[in-house]
Amino acid sequence: MTYPMKPRILLTNDDGISSAGLWAAHQALLPLADVTIVAPATQQSAVGRSISIFEPIRVSKVTMNGVVAYAVGGKPTDAVIIGLYGLRLDPVLVVSGINIGENLSYESIMTSGTVGAALEAANQGAPGVAFSVQVEDQGEKFDDPSRSMLDFKNAETVIRTVVSRLLEKGFPASADVININIPARWSGRYEITRLARKLFSTGVEQRFDPRGREYYWINGPLLADAEEGTDAHAVFKGNVSVTPVTLDCTAYEANDDMKQLYSRECISGDCSRK
């Protein structure tokens, strides 16, 4: 697939418009496309596909790093919808990231605002790609993303490689989103993967504030590894994981079991006999 002029890409994230990862992605994409940044004004990690339907969404046109961008007072999903329908950008691709911290497994992509933005783009008819970079110190996920000291050089190389191939060959017909995770120590290899089931060993810590009132803190360490062929295993080995994702969450293999479970109900669609 070729274009007479540079294709348009909408770039967003969940770490906020000042994130070093977002601007690294912008730098990587500039040679390939006409890039418009529409991103949350503030940190919005782990909001998934939350959407603002009970309050107005404010959008500010700002200049950062010498580039005109749009800061959205809302969630990553809001930013995508504003870009598509408010600003009418009509991109050939929506890129979300670079997220500071890996987004691996079912567990993560269901809560990730980075992946959530790409899923929303796909839901609206624009293919989405999410990029995340692994951090070795989990505390870096909670630092100010605008002051991140991560080296994004490998991530920029991956972005240029993946996006240039998509622009040249087209987006895979059977995928809605491609979820890319870049290891902190990259082997130079890519691996097509499936989602692992979990990334964290979830726990809850009970604490008390200075006035003796109880509260809870959700925590838990990263799991050491996952099965061969999964995104988590690939990244733990040092490979870039490339995972095709679909919006269709239907468990087709469960259909027969469901029909047996509700055999006396009109499940199959044939209600002529009860």
C-alpha positions as CSV (number, residue, x, y, z in Angstrom):
1,M,0.0,0.0,0.0
2,T,1.4,3.4,-1.0
3,Y,0.3,7.0,-0.3
4,P,0.8,10.0,-2.5
5,M,1.7,12.0,0.6
6,K,2.5,11.2,4.2
7,P,-0.3,9.3,5.9
8,R,-1.9,10.8,9.0
9,I,-1.3,9.1,12.4
10,L,-3.1,10.1,15.6
11,L,-0.7,9.7,18.5
12,T,-2.0,9.3,22.0
13,N,-1.1,7.6,25.4
14,D,-2.2,7.2,29.0
15,D,0.8,8.7,30.8
16,G,-0.2,12.2,29.8
17,I,0.8,14.7,27.1
18,S,4.1,15.6,28.8
19,S,5.4,12.0,29.0
20,A,8.8,11.4,27.7
21,G,7.5,8.2,26.1
22,L,4.9,10.0,24.0
23,W,7.5,12.4,22.7
24,A,9.9,9.5,21.9
25,A,7.1,7.9,19.9
26,H,6.5,11.3,18.1
27,Q,10.2,11.5,17.2
28,A,10.1,7.9,15.8
29,L,7.0,8.5,13.7
30,L,7.9,11.8,12.2
31,P,9.8,10.4,9.2
32,L,6.9,8.1,8.4
33,A,3.7,10.2,8.8
34,D,1.9,13.4,9.5
35,V,1.6,13.0,13.2
36,T,-1.1,14.7,15.4
37,I,-0.8,14.4,19.1
38,V,-4.1,14.2,21.0
39,A,-3.4,12.9,24.5
40,P,-4.7,13.2,28.1
41,A,-3.6,16.4,29.8
42,T,-2.6,14.4,32.9
43,Q,-1.6,10.9,34.0
44,Q,-4.3,8.4,33.3
45,S,-2.7,5.0,33.7
46,A,-4.8,1.9,34.4
47,V,-8.1,3.5,33.4
48,G,-8.7,1.0,30.7
49,R,-11.5,2.0,28.3
50,S,-13.1,4.4,30.7
51,I,-15.0,7.2,29.0
52,S,-16.2,10.5,30.2
53,I,-20.0,10.6,29.8
54,F,-21.0,12.6,32.9
55,E,-18.9,15.6,32.4
56,P,-17.7,17.9,29.6
57,I,-14.4,17.3,28.0
58,R,-12.0,20.3,27.8
59,V,-9.4,20.4,25.0
60,S,-6.5,22.8,25.0
61,K,-4.3,23.5,22.0
62,V,-0.8,23.6,23.3
63,T,2.7,23.9,22.0
64,M,5.3,21.5,23.5
65,N,8.7,20.8,22.2
66,G,7.9,23.2,19.3
67,V,5.0,21.0,18.2
68,V,1.3,21.9,18.3
69,A,-0.6,19.3,20.2
70,Y,-4.0,18.8,21.9
71,A,-4.3,18.2,25.6
72,V,-7.6,16.5,26.5
73,G,-9.0,16.8,30.0
74,G,-10.1,13.2,30.1
75,K,-9.2,9.6,29.6
76,P,-7.2,8.0,26.7
77,T,-10.5,6.9,25.2
78,D,-11.8,10.4,25.3
79,A,-8.6,11.6,23.5
80,V,-9.1,9.1,20.7
81,I,-12.8,10.0,20.3
82,I,-12.0,13.8,20.3
83,G,-9.3,13.2,17.7
84,L,-11.5,11.2,15.4
85,Y,-14.8,13.1,15.8
86,G,-14.0,16.5,17.4
87,L,-10.9,17.3,15.3
88,R,-11.9,15.0,12.4
89,L,-8.4,13.8,11.8
90,D,-9.3,10.7,9.8
91,P,-6.0,8.9,10.5
92,V,-4.9,5.7,8.8
93,L,-3.6,4.5,12.1
94,V,-3.8,5.3,15.8
95,V,-0.6,4.8,17.8
96,S,-0.8,4.7,21.6
97,G,2.4,5.0,23.7
98,I,5.2,4.6,24.4
99,N,3.9,3.5,27.8
100,I,6.4,3.5,30.6
101,G,5.8,-0.1,31.9
102,E,4.9,-3.3,30.2
103,N,1.3,-4.2,29.2
104,L,1.4,-7.9,29.1
105,S,-1.3,-10.6,29.6
106,Y,-5.1,-10.5,29.7
107,E,-4.8,-8.9,33.1
108,S,-2.9,-5.8,31.9
109,I,-4.6,-5.1,28.6
110,M,-8.0,-5.1,30.3
111,T,-6.9,-2.3,32.6
112,S,-4.3,-0.5,30.5
113,G,-5.2,3.0,29.3
114,T,-2.6,2.6,26.6
115,V,-4.2,-0.5,25.1
116,G,-7.6,0.9,25.9
117,A,-6.9,3.8,23.6
118,A,-5.9,1.5,20.8
119,L,-9.0,-0.7,21.4
120,E,-11.3,2.4,21.3
121,A,-9.7,3.5,18.0
122,A,-10.4,0.0,16.5
123,N,-13.9,0.1,17.8
124,Q,-14.4,3.4,15.9
125,G,-13.0,1.9,12.7
126,A,-9.3,3.1,12.9
127,P,-6.7,0.3,13.5
128,G,-4.7,0.8,16.6
129,V,-1.2,-0.1,17.8
130,A,-0.1,0.1,21.4
131,F,3.5,0.3,22.4
132,S,4.9,-0.3,25.9
133,V,8.4,-0.6,27.2
134,Q,9.4,-2.9,30.1
135,V,10.9,-1.3,33.2
136,E,13.2,-3.2,35.5
137,D,12.4,-1.1,38.5
138,Q,8.6,-1.2,39.0
139,G,8.8,2.1,40.9
140,E,9.5,3.8,37.5
141,K,5.9,3.3,36.6
142,F,4.8,5.7,39.3
143,D,7.4,8.4,38.8
144,D,6.7,11.6,36.9
145,P,6.6,10.4,33.2
146,S,7.8,13.7,31.9
147,R,11.1,13.2,33.8
148,S,11.6,9.6,32.9
149,M,15.3,8.7,32.5
150,L,14.5,5.6,30.4
151,D,16.5,5.1,27.1
152,F,13.8,4.9,24.4
153,K,16.3,4.3,21.6
154,N,15.3,0.6,21.1
155,A,11.6,1.5,21.4
156,E,11.9,4.1,18.7
157,T,13.6,1.6,16.4
158,V,10.7,-0.9,17.1
159,I,8.1,1.8,16.4
160,R,9.6,2.7,13.1
161,T,10.0,-0.9,12.0
162,V,6.4,-1.9,13.0
163,V,4.6,1.1,11.8
164,S,6.5,1.4,8.5
165,R,5.6,-2.2,7.7
166,L,1.9,-1.6,8.6
167,L,1.8,1.4,6.3
168,E,3.5,-0.5,3.5
169,K,1.6,-3.8,3.8
170,G,-1.6,-2.8,5.5
171,F,-3.1,-3.8,8.8
172,P,-3.8,-7.5,9.4
173,A,-7.5,-8.2,8.4
174,S,-8.2,-10.5,11.4
175,A,-6.7,-8.2,14.0
176,D,-8.2,-5.0,15.5
177,V,-5.2,-4.0,17.6
178,I,-1.6,-5.0,17.8
179,N,-0.1,-4.9,21.2
180,I,3.7,-4.4,21.2
181,N,5.9,-4.8,24.3
182,I,9.6,-3.9,24.2
183,P,11.9,-5.5,26.7
184,A,14.3,-3.4,28.8
185,R,17.2,-5.5,27.5
186,W,16.3,-6.2,23.9
187,S,17.8,-9.2,22.1
188,G,17.1,-7.6,18.7
189,R,14.5,-10.3,17.9
190,Y,10.7,-10.1,17.5
191,E,8.2,-12.8,18.5
192,I,4.6,-13.2,17.5
193,T,2.8,-14.1,20.7
194,R,-0.5,-14.7,22.4
195,L,-1.6,-13.1,25.7
196,A,-0.5,-14.7,29.0
197,R,-3.2,-15.1,31.6
198,K,-1.6,-13.0,34.4
199,L,1.3,-10.7,34.9
200,F,1.1,-10.1,38.7
201,S,0.5,-12.2,41.8
202,T,-2.3,-10.0,43.1
203,G,-2.3,-9.1,46.8
204,V,-4.0,-6.7,49.2
205,E,-2.1,-5.0,52.1
206,Q,-4.1,-3.8,55.0
207,R,-2.8,-0.5,56.5
208,F,-3.9,2.2,59.0
209,D,-3.7,5.9,58.5
210,P,-2.3,8.3,61.2
211,R,-5.7,8.5,62.8
212,G,-6.0,4.7,63.0
213,R,-8.5,4.3,60.2
214,E,-8.2,1.2,58.1
215,Y,-7.4,1.3,54.4
216,Y,-6.2,-1.2,51.8
217,W,-3.4,-1.1,49.2
218,I,-3.6,-3.3,46.1
219,N,-0.1,-4.7,45.4
220,G,1.7,-7.8,44.3
221,P,5.0,-8.7,42.6
222,L,5.4,-9.6,38.9
223,L,5.2,-13.3,38.1
224,A,8.6,-14.8,37.3
225,D,7.6,-16.1,33.8
226,A,4.8,-17.4,31.7
227,E,4.2,-20.2,29.2
228,E,6.2,-20.5,26.0
229,G,4.5,-18.5,23.2
230,T,3.1,-15.9,25.4
231,D,3.8,-12.2,25.4
232,A,5.2,-12.2,28.9
233,H,7.6,-15.1,28.2
234,A,8.9,-13.4,25.1
235,V,9.7,-10.2,26.9
236,F,11.2,-12.0,29.8
237,K,13.5,-13.7,27.2
238,G,14.4,-10.2,25.8
239,N,12.3,-10.4,22.6
240,V,9.8,-7.8,21.4
241,S,6.4,-9.3,21.8
242,V,3.9,-8.6,18.9
243,T,0.4,-9.7,19.9
244,P,-2.6,-9.4,17.6
245,V,-5.7,-8.6,19.6
246,T,-9.4,-8.7,18.7
247,L,-12.3,-6.7,20.1
248,D,-14.5,-9.8,19.9
249,C,-14.4,-11.3,23.4
250,T,-17.0,-14.0,22.7
251,A,-15.9,-17.4,24.0
252,Y,-17.0,-19.4,21.0
253,E,-15.7,-22.7,22.3
254,A,-18.1,-22.4,25.2
255,N,-21.2,-22.3,23.0
256,D,-21.9,-26.0,23.2
257,D,-21.4,-26.1,26.9
258,M,-23.7,-23.2,27.4
259,K,-26.4,-24.9,25.3
260,Q,-26.1,-28.0,27.5
261,L,-26.2,-25.9,30.6
262,Y,-29.4,-24.2,29.5
263,S,-30.8,-27.1,27.5
264,R,-34.4,-26.4,28.6
265,E,-34.3,-22.8,27.5
266,C,-34.5,-21.3,24.1
267,I,-30.7,-21.0,23.7
268,S,-30.1,-22.3,20.2
269,G,-32.5,-19.8,18.6
270,D,-35.1,-22.5,17.7
271,C,-38.0,-21.7,20.0
272,S,-40.6,-23.8,18.2
273,R,-40.3,-26.6,20.7
274,K,-40.1,-26.1,24.5
